[in-house]
């Protein structure tokens, strides 16, 4: 195996989430993006799609997103034009799926199945890879990778809704304590807030236990 520089061989990993103000990933009965996507946000999503990410996801997200992508590609799917374009576009990007229950070959194009331990696999991917990595949904996977100290960036787009009654998939349940250093923030369409941090997993509150 040829030698590579540390810079070239280290792939950065980002946990990338959309979230309601009260910490949910989705809400029953609400449309995608809580119905609040606007032209600035959609243009930014398109730009992000050109950065060459390899997406990491678990079995549940794979089943959900591959089904939605196939559905969006059919006529009369019921998805909005923006939702449909976003979902069908995912078929063309590289995806790594971590699962002990799915069987290869996976039917969603450009999807590779990894049956082993996700933390070990991503550790090796970061050591040897040359392109950026990002999670796609997959809350349990994101939590495991963060807890293991593998996440270089923790990025949220906060949607200005509180879904206390209908909210589903609480994002931060089971998380360790994490210190966050803000490295980027911006507002889309006057209402959506992007927040990007460098995370540091803590063993307890600062000043009482070592990080």
ABEGO torsion letter per residue (X at the ends): XBBBBAAAABBBBBBBBBBBAAGBABBBGBBBGGGABBAAAAAAAAAAAAAGBBBBBBAAAAAAAAAAAAAAABBGAGBBAAAAAAAAAAAABBBBBBBAABBOBBABBGBBBBABBAAAAAAAAAAABABBBBBBEGAAAAAAAAAAGABABBBBBBBBBBBAAABBGBAABGBBBBBBBBABBBBBGGABBBBBBBBBBBAEBBGABBX
